[in-house]
């Protein structure tokens, strides 16, 4: 799953982060956030699609009270 995220977001350097997400969150959550990040037109993204994905995951974690293990 982590490799899928890194490739889909064109962010191989972030693989370690995506591995941590894959351990922490259900696949359905990761795929939903990825889908949301990919739906936004590139011209509306301020930094990168990977940064947007990270923001969406962090928001999900806060909303659902996920804690680091």
Phi and psi in degrees as a GROMACS rama.xvg file:
@    title "Ramachandran Plot"
@    xaxis  label "Phi"
@    yaxis  label "Psi"
@TYPE xy
-60.7943  -42.2617  UNK-2
-65.2276  -38.7175  UNK-3
-58.5172  -44.4079  UNK-4
-63.2008  -48.3286  UNK-5
-58.5177  -42.4367  UNK-6
-71.3241  -43.1289  UNK-7
-64.6293  -31.0398  UNK-8
-96.4306  3.99218  UNK-9
52.5542  49.5782  UNK-10
-142.702  65.3313  UNK-11
-63.2214  -27.8297  UNK-12
-66.3296  -23.2224  UNK-13
-90.3058  12.5591  UNK-14
-55.0399  -41.9157  UNK-15
-60.1867  -39.3284  UNK-16
-64.6286  -43.1099  UNK-17
-68.1004  -30.9946  UNK-18
-64.0312  -43.2985  UNK-19
-64.4169  -38.364  UNK-20
-64.6005  -41.0466  UNK-21
-63.5955  -31.3824  UNK-22
-78.0334  -27.5745  UNK-23
-94.1846  -33.5358  UNK-24
-117.957  151.126  UNK-25
-63.4655  148.797  UNK-26
-56.5864  -37.2708  UNK-27
-60.9029  -36.5921  UNK-28
-68.3284  -44.4702  UNK-29
-62.8633  -43.5358  UNK-30
-67.3063  -36.5069  UNK-31
-64.9201  -45.7365  UNK-32
-63.6353  -39.9025  UNK-33
-62.1665  -44.2845  UNK-34
-60.5784  -42.8872  UNK-35
-63.346  -43.6952  UNK-36
-64.1891  -36.4911  UNK-37
-77.0779  -20.1208  UNK-38
-74.3677  -26.2539  UNK-39
-73.9485  127.033  UNK-40
-60.3495  140.555  UNK-41
-56.0102  -33.5826  UNK-42
-69.9057  -14.4218  UNK-43
-95.0284  -3.2381  UNK-44
-94.01  126.892  UNK-45
-76.3724  -44.9961  UNK-46
-107.493  -71.4327  UNK-47
-160.427  163.264  UNK-48
-64.7782  -34.7525  UNK-49
-64.4625  -41.5381  UNK-50
-64.7615  -38.9357  UNK-51
-63.5033  -44.8803  UNK-52
-58.1738  -45.6051  UNK-53
-58.8543  -43.7907  UNK-54
-60.1511  -45.0317  UNK-55
-62.738  -41.5533  UNK-56
-66.683  -42.0486  UNK-57
-62.9254  -40.4375  UNK-58
-63.819  -42.4455  UNK-59
-61.1813  -44.7449  UNK-60
-60.1638  -42.5153  UNK-61
-67.3907  -44.4869  UNK-62
-64.8128  -32.3098  UNK-63
-107.542  8.75429  UNK-64
57.3947  42.6142  UNK-65
-77.0395  140.205  UNK-66
-121.127  151.355  UNK-67
-67.8253  141.881  UNK-68
